[in-house]
């Protein structure tokens, strides 16, 4: 006899359980985590807070940031996950560095944005890599293009554990972990 008094008590018909089970999402397609409009603002706010620079942007730059977030979501959707993440990461870094959307800290903002975007999507990136810093700096002066940044990110991004924190917490953690380096870049 079973624990409940009769053999099989408490066991349901497998068909009835199966029919009530929620359908599973298809396996294999990974989801890319994209920032919303508030996220690039938070990247900059945290970066410039290190050096007490002003956080701000014009109304026109605000519209361009909306466009950037929209372009980022639709970009590279025909590529496999790993290619798309690096492509989108390079695009985000390039647009923030070259767009000069903020009053201060644009290139540092671009570095932190790249780090956080890749981290949220299962990649690690060392912000201190001279080739990365130099290419972002050149992108900010229109001397490096998107392809240059893509090459640097492709060569420097490594598979890592996906960052499960929300965007705001991930940004704060990235800025804190790179506080001294980002502060030196500002001077």
C-alpha positions in Angstrom: 0.0 0.0 0.0 1.2 3.5 -0.8 1.7 6.3 1.7 -1.7 7.7 1.1 -3.7 4.5 1.9 -4.0 3.0 -1.6 -1.6 2.1 -4.3 -1.4 5.0 -6.7 -3.4 7.5 -4.6 -2.5 11.0 -5.6 -1.1 10.0 -9.0 -2.9 11.7 -11.8 -3.5 10.5 -15.3 -0.3 11.5 -17.2 -2.4 12.7 -20.2 -4.4 15.2 -18.0 -1.3 16.6 -16.5 0.3 16.9 -19.9 -2.7 18.8 -21.4 -2.7 21.3 -18.5 1.1 21.9 -18.6 2.2 25.3 -20.0 3.8 25.1 -23.4 7.6 25.5 -23.3 9.5 28.2 -25.2 11.4 26.8 -28.1 14.9 25.7 -27.2 17.9 27.1 -29.0 17.2 30.7 -29.7 18.9 32.9 -27.1 17.4 36.3 -26.2 19.6 39.4 -26.5 19.2 41.8 -23.6 18.8 45.3 -25.0 19.0 48.6 -23.0 15.9 50.8 -22.9 16.2 54.6 -23.2 17.0 55.2 -19.6 20.0 52.9 -19.7 22.3 55.0 -21.8 21.4 57.9 -19.5 22.3 55.9 -16.5 25.7 54.9 -18.2 26.6 58.5 -18.5 25.2 59.6 -15.1 27.3 57.0 -13.3 30.5 57.7 -15.3 30.4 61.5 -14.8 29.5 61.2 -11.1 33.0 59.8 -10.6 34.6 63.1 -11.5 31.7 65.4 -10.6 31.2 66.4 -14.2 27.7 67.5 -15.3 25.3 64.9 -16.6 23.2 66.3 -19.3 22.1 66.2 -23.0 20.2 68.5 -25.3 16.7 67.8 -26.6 18.1 67.0 -30.0 20.6 64.5 -28.5 17.7 63.0 -26.5 15.9 62.2 -29.8 19.1 60.7 -31.2 19.4 58.5 -28.2 15.9 57.3 -28.8 16.9 56.4 -32.4 20.1 54.7 -31.1 18.1 52.4 -28.8 15.7 51.6 -31.6 18.5 50.9 -34.1 20.3 48.7 -31.6 17.2 46.4 -31.1 16.7 45.9 -34.8 20.4 45.6 -35.9 22.0 42.3 -36.7 18.8 40.2 -36.0 19.7 38.0 -39.0 22.9 36.9 -37.4 23.4 34.1 -34.9 23.4 35.1 -31.2 27.2 35.4 -30.7 27.8 37.4 -33.9 24.8 39.6 -33.1 25.9 40.4 -29.5 29.4 41.5 -30.7 27.9 43.5 -33.6 25.4 45.2 -31.4 28.0 45.9 -28.7 30.3 47.5 -31.2 27.4 49.5 -32.6 26.5 50.8 -29.1 30.0 51.7 -28.2 30.7 53.4 -31.6 27.5 55.4 -31.6 28.0 56.6 -28.0 31.6 57.5 -28.6 31.2 59.2 -31.9 27.7 60.7 -31.3 28.9 62.9 -28.4 25.3 62.9 -27.0 26.3 64.0 -23.5 27.9 67.1 -22.1 30.8 65.1 -20.6 32.2 61.6 -20.5 31.0 60.3 -23.9 34.0 57.9 -24.5 34.0 56.6 -20.9 30.2 56.2 -21.2 30.8 54.2 -24.4 33.3 51.9 -22.7 30.9 51.2 -19.8 28.0 50.7 -22.1 30.0 48.1 -24.1 31.1 46.3 -21.0 27.5 46.2 -19.5 25.9 45.2 -22.8 28.3 42.4 -23.3 28.0 41.3 -19.7 24.2 41.2 -19.8 24.6 38.9 -22.9 27.2 36.5 -21.6 30.5 38.1 -22.5 33.3 39.7 -20.5 35.4 42.6 -21.7 38.5 44.2 -20.2 38.0 48.0 -20.3 41.7 48.4 -19.7 42.8 46.9 -23.0 44.9 49.6 -24.7 43.6 48.7 -28.1 40.0 49.1 -26.9 40.6 52.5 -25.2 42.6 53.8 -28.2 39.9 52.7 -30.7 37.1 54.3 -28.6 39.1 57.4 -28.3 39.7 57.5 -32.1 36.0 56.8 -32.7 35.2 59.9 -30.6 37.3 62.0 -32.9 35.9 60.4 -36.1 39.3 58.6 -36.8 38.0 55.1 -36.3 34.9 53.5 -37.7 32.4 50.8 -36.6 34.4 48.1 -38.3 37.4 49.1 -36.2 35.4 48.7 -33.0 33.8 45.5 -34.1 37.3 44.0 -34.7 38.5 45.1 -31.3 35.4 43.8 -29.5 35.5 40.5 -31.5 39.1 40.0 -30.4 38.6 41.1 -26.8 35.2 39.8 -25.8 35.3 36.4 -24.1 32.4 34.1 -23.1 31.4 34.6 -19.5 28.5 34.1 -17.2 25.5 36.2 -18.0 25.0 39.2 -15.7 21.6 38.6 -14.1 21.4 41.9 -12.3 19.2 44.6 -13.6 20.8 47.3 -15.9 21.1 49.8 -13.1 22.9 47.4 -10.8 25.1 46.2 -13.6 26.1 49.7 -14.5 26.9 50.6 -10.9 29.0 47.4 -10.5 30.9 48.0 -13.8 31.7 51.6 -12.8 32.7 50.7 -9.3 35.0 47.9 -10.6 36.7 50.3 -13.0 36.5 53.4 -10.8 40.2 54.3 -10.8 40.7 53.5 -14.4 37.7 55.6 -15.5 38.8 58.5 -13.3 42.3 58.5 -14.8 40.7 58.5 -18.3 38.9 61.7 -17.4 42.0 63.6 -16.6 
